[in-house]
Amino acid sequence: MNNKKITLRELDYLKIIGVLLVVIGHCTSIYTGGWVFTSPVNSPTYGLIASYVYTFHVPMLVFVSGSIYYYCRINKGKYNSLKSLIINKFKRLIIPFLFIGILYSIPIKYIIGMTEGNIINNIKSFILGLNTGHLWYLLMLFNIFILFYLYESFILNKKYSIVLNLILFSILYISSGFFINIFQINRAIQYSIFFYLGYEFFRSKDRLILKLEKLKSKSILIMTPILIAISLVLILVSKMKLSSIMLSKFFSLINVVIAMICIIICYLIVYLINNRMKNIILKEKIDKLINIIGKYSFNIYLLHEPIIFIALHFIASKYINPNILVMVCLSISVSLSMLISVIYMKIKYSFNNKEITFQQ
């Protein structure tokens, strides 16, 4: 298997891990004290898990998108024009954003009393990207694709080094707060650095994989907990408050470093499973699980949060063991998202068959 196929498989792993981490983050956020729901039961462990997961789950998904974009654009020759890119990503991101938001997420929030006021005003706010819930990611990613496409010629120009591009994207990251939040433009500018890093990762994959192949499995296993420890220390450092606003903006770049360390940790684990695992039976089971979840990963992302809201609406205020509450939310949100996806696909398939029969 060549490096391209190996890397694509590992990116698929990272995407699925990223989606599951988003779900885990939403299931455990009840113990952070700053979310939609709060629990009467304290759980510092799950509060820490939520805080740790939130440092890198979205950056990792954006990183993977940047890598896949490079593969599609350079290796597969897709998106030859800005128009073709916009049409493709509108179908892939904006239509699900509108469909799930207006017909699924907003109605559920109204039913369980999470949203008040005029529903038309709430829908307008949603369309403008101001009150989108977890679906903000789709709108943000759509903007990143367009912005990156427009800038890509500078990246591919050898006159502009990686260092220069990193400086530019770092400036965009620290200045993102000055941009408008309509249509998630500010977040698109903020997260574009991770898209660029993913892009460069796939461009440099052969050289990076060659270096990894020289490392022994034991060395990678030793590196992983060290990197976890470093990321935890940096998270503590990132909580420091500086008196100067300008210095605090530059200091916020430590969050990019933390996210990238965590992405590297996840990649090393995936690399070991995909390339170094000697237990064939266990690897086959992991691959089977990844394939099942991977088939529905995008739908899990789209559907999971309102399901968690429904569950927490009934159990958040109860004195429930945190382990039970988190497992209930996690299992219900993932399984129901997959079930809804299967039902939808069967209805769609049945409808398409009837349409073909009618045309015949």
Secondary structure, DSSP 8 states (H G I E B T S, - for coil): --HHHHHHHHHHHHHHHHHHHHHHHHHHGGGSSSSSS--SS--HHHHHHHHHHTTTHHHHHHHHHHHHHHIIIIIS----SHHHHHHHHIIIIIHHHHHHIIIIIHHHHHHTTS--S-HHHHHHHHHTTSS-GGGHHHHHHHHHHHHHHHHHHHHHSTTS-HHHHHHHHHHHHHHGGGS--GGGHHHHHHHHHHHHHHHHHHHTHHHHHHHHHHS-HHHHHHHHHHHHHHHHHHHHHHT---S-HHHHHHHTTHHHHHHHHHHHHHHHHHHIIIII---HHHHHHHHHHHHHHHHHHHHHHHHHHHHHHHHHHHHTTS---HHHHHHHHHHHHHHHHHHHHHHHHHHHHHHHHHHHHHH-
